[in-house]
């Protein structure tokens, strides 16, 4: 099974982002997901930190799911 990293980003608690994200991820049955919740992103500094984490995960994951779904 292919494992992909998913980030749920929010300027609040991330509960809504996680709920919506989980329903979307059910469309990809051949993947397993490592989920990362990132709540309270309410400053440039926090956004930059998350951006770095996402960029670090990119080489481990290959192409984005949007490319694989076509």
Secondary structure by P-SEA (a helix, b strand, c coil): cbbbbbbbcccccaaaaaaaaaaaaccccccccccccccccccaaaaaaaaaaaaaaccccccccccccc
